[in-house]
Amino acid sequence: MSLYPAPLARLVQELSKLPGIGEKTAARLAFYMLKAKRDEILRLAESIGKLLIHYPSYILYAAIAGRIDWYFYVYIGVNAVYALRAFAGVALRFGRA
């Protein structure tokens, strides 16, 4: 039984799967993400997404690991961020005119 709420416990579990990251370090990273500014976390997510999108050879590794769905989740998320950023830019320009 985890002491964390379900979404936080899931994040800790996923982070602890990374090489060299144990459960304590994963929990520290998760709490950092909770405290960090939203922009910092979005930049982190965007960087991870760009890595997966611009380096498709990693799709092979994701497929071998049996987690090809990660690539598509990140792909959709990053493109949604790009679309929202573009929409916000246009809305701000028309709002100031």
URJO-V604403 format. One record per residue. N is the residue number from 1. RES is the residue in one small letter. NEAR is the number of other C-alpha atoms within 10 Angstrom. Layout:
BEGIN
n=N res=RES near=NEAR
n=N res=RES near=NEAR
END
This chain:
BEGIN
n=1 res=m near=4
n=2 res=s near=8
n=3 res=l near=7
n=4 res=y near=11
n=5 res=p near=8
n=6 res=a near=10
n=7 res=p near=9
n=8 res=l near=16
n=9 res=a near=17
n=10 res=r near=14
n=11 res=l near=15
n=12 res=v near=23
n=13 res=q near=16
n=14 res=e near=12
n=15 res=l near=18
n=16 res=s near=18
n=17 res=k near=12
n=18 res=l near=10
n=19 res=p near=7
n=20 res=g near=8
n=21 res=i near=14
n=22 res=g near=14
n=23 res=e near=14
n=24 res=k near=11
n=25 res=t near=14
n=26 res=a near=21
n=27 res=a near=20
n=28 res=r near=12
n=29 res=l near=17
n=30 res=a near=19
n=31 res=f near=14
n=32 res=y near=12
n=33 res=m near=14
n=34 res=l near=12
n=35 res=k near=10
n=36 res=a near=11
n=37 res=k near=10
n=38 res=r near=11
n=39 res=d near=9
n=40 res=e near=11
n=41 res=i near=15
n=42 res=l near=13
n=43 res=r near=11
n=44 res=l near=13
n=45 res=a near=16
n=46 res=e near=19
n=47 res=s near=13
n=48 res=i near=15
n=49 res=g near=22
n=50 res=k near=15
n=51 res=l near=13
n=52 res=l near=19
n=53 res=i near=18
n=54 res=h near=9
n=55 res=y near=10
n=56 res=p near=11
n=57 res=s near=10
n=58 res=y near=15
n=59 res=i near=18
n=60 res=l near=11
n=61 res=y near=12
n=62 res=a near=15
n=63 res=a near=13
n=64 res=i near=10
n=65 res=a near=9
n=66 res=g near=10
n=67 res=r near=12
n=68 res=i near=15
n=69 res=d near=12
n=70 res=w near=15
n=71 res=y near=19
n=72 res=f near=15
n=73 res=y near=11
n=74 res=v near=19
n=75 res=y near=17
n=76 res=i near=13
n=77 res=g near=15
n=78 res=v near=20
n=79 res=n near=15
n=80 res=a near=12
n=81 res=v near=14
n=82 res=y near=13
n=83 res=a near=12
n=84 res=l near=12
n=85 res=r near=12
n=86 res=a near=12
n=87 res=f near=12
n=88 res=a near=12
n=89 res=g near=12
n=90 res=v near=11
n=91 res=a near=11
n=92 res=l near=11
n=93 res=r near=10
n=94 res=f near=9
n=95 res=g near=8
n=96 res=r near=6
n=97 res=a near=5
END
